[in-house]
């Protein structure tokens, strides 16, 4: 499985959180649902590139082998 930062996952592609690398905002990201194995889909990027809207759904099983694994940053 290919590992990428969350910011590099293409729009509409499905990614799965592997870990939260940014320690300073880890608590807030976990509160928003960015937990290990959570399914994340980038939905919309603003014209300036930031912020990005994500669909986040917690997963209870291993992600499929042909998907992205993300490190939320």
MONORNOR-V356567 format. One record per backbone hydrogen bond with DSSP energy under -0.5 kcal/mol. NH is the residue of the N-H (numbers start at 1). CO is the residue of the C=O. E is the energy in kcal/mol with one decimal. If there is no record, write none. Layout:
nh = [NH	NH]
co = [CO	CO]
e = [E	E]
This chain:
nh = [2	4	6	8	9	12	13	15	16	17	18	19	21	21	22	23	25	26	29	30	31	32	33	34	35	37	38	39	40	41	42	43	44	46	49	53	55	56	57	67	68	69	70	71	72	72]
co = [67	69	71	5	6	42	10	40	68	38	70	70	19	72	72	21	22	23	25	26	27	28	30	29	33	17	35	57	15	55	13	53	53	51	46	44	41	54	39	64	14	2	16	4	19	70]
e = [-0.5	-2.5	-1.8	-2.0	-1.3	-2.8	-2.0	-2.9	-1.8	-2.2	-3.8	-0.9	-0.7	-1.4	-0.9	-1.2	-0.8	-0.9	-2.3	-2.6	-2.1	-1.5	-1.4	-2.6	-2.2	-3.4	-2.4	-3.8	-3.3	-2.4	-0.6	-3.3	-1.3	-2.0	-2.1	-3.0	-2.6	-0.5	-2.8	-0.8	-1.6	-2.5	-4.0	-1.6	-1.3	-0.6]
